[in-house]
C-alpha cells in the first residue's frame, strides 16, 4: 500500500514502539461483521438458525464476524431485517453505552445508519431517536435501514447541526458525534481513503469537528452523555480535540470506559479508547465519552423542548405545528390525529389481530404512525418521521414495505410461509410471480421461518408479488 509520506512520518513519531506492526497491518486482511437485530430475534435463536459460521466480536454482545466468502447479504434473514452488516470496530462506540428503554438519543453524522440502529435496539425502540445526515444522498440509506429494522420511534433528519440545535435544546440522554475525519483508520479497508487523505490532511477536519462539538454540547441534558468518535489515528482530531473541548467546557468531564475492554485488545488510556488494526480484528477507531454535570442552559431558540415527552395526545404537537406554519412555508398539507384515517382503520380491522394505536399523520396520500413522543419539527428538513404505514388512494389503503417489516407475524391474520432454505423465498425477493400450494386468497404477509419479509396477494395458487422493485435482491 502506497501510504502518504506525511502520514508515515507522523505515525512513526506518534507510535515509535509499535510503528512497524501498525504499518504492516495495513497490508493484512480486513474483517467482516454483522450485528443481530435483537428487536426481532434473540442472539441465541439467531445463532441456532443462521447457516453460516460466526465468531463473536468481543466488544459487543450482538455483533459477530463472518467469513468474507459467505453471501450473507443474499440470505433471506438479511432482507427480513434480522441483522445489519457493520464493520466490527464501528460497533464499539455504541457498545460502550448504558442504554435504557425510555432514553432520548441523537446520532448526528449517522449515514448509513449502523450506529443509529444500535441506539434504537439498545433502547428497545421505546425511546426517541433523532438520526441525521447532512447529505441528501446519504440520508436515504438511513431511511432504508430504519425501515428494514422495523423501527417506529425514529425521526430521520437531513439537516445542519446548527438547525438541529436551534430546535431541540438540551433534552438528549445520549448524543453521538461520529465525526467527519481524515479516515486513516479505513486505509486498509478502503484504498480511496488513502487518495482522499491529502484533501483532509490540513486543519479542515479539526475545525469542522470543533464546530460540531461546540454546537452539539447544547443538546446534552444534565447527566447526559456525549460520545465522540472518529476513524482516524490523528491526535489533532482525537486527543487534542477532546483536550480543547474540556478546557472550554467546564461542565463536561470524561467518564471511565469499562476496563474489561482492554482484554479484547482495545487500548484504553486516560478514559479514551483506541482500536488499532494491529491489536484487534477490525479497523482503526477512536472513542471518548463525556458526561455533562451541573445545570444545562436553555439552548433551544424555538423552545421545541417544551413539548418533548408529552405523549398523552397530539394536542401539543398540533399547537407547535400551528406555530410552525405561521413562521415557515409548508410544502404539503397534512393532518395529525389520534385515530387512523378510515381506510387505514378498515385495513387494520380486516388484516391485523390488534390495531396499531398512536398519532397518525397523513401527508397527501401517505400515512405515518408517529413516534410515541410529541415534538415540533419546526421547519427542519425531515426525511422520515416515524413509521411509514402506506398510501391512501380514494377509499383504499395500500400497506408499505416498512409496515411489513415492522409487524410481527402474529399480528397479521393471513400469512404465507416461504422457508429460508427454499427457492421460493429467493424468487419472491427477486420480485418474481410464484405458483404456490396455498388455498388462501387476498392480501397475505410473506414470512420466512416465521419472520416477515413483505406482502403478496394470493389468488388460486398464484402469488402476486408485492415486494417493492427498489428492494429487489439481485
Beta strands, then each sheet from edge to edge (+ up, - down):
strand 1: 32-36
strand 2: 54-56
strand 3: 63-66
strand 4: 83-85
strand 5: 104-107
strand 6: 128-132
strand 7: 154-157
strand 8: 172-178
strand 9: 220-230
strand 10: 252-254
strand 11: 267-269
strand 12: 272-275
strand 13: 285-292
strand 14: 334-337
strand 15: 360-363
strand 16: 366-369
strand 17: 382-385
strand 18: 387-393
strand 19: 396-399
strand 20: 415-417
strand 21: 434-435
strand 22: 442-448
strand 23: 451-459
strand 24: 462-465
sheet 1: 2+ 3- 1+ 4-
sheet 2: 10+ 13- 9+ 8+ 5+ 6+ 7+ 17-
sheet 3: 10+ 13- 12+ 11-
sheet 4: 14+ 15- 16+ 18- 19+
sheet 5: 20+ 22+ 23- 24+ 21-
end
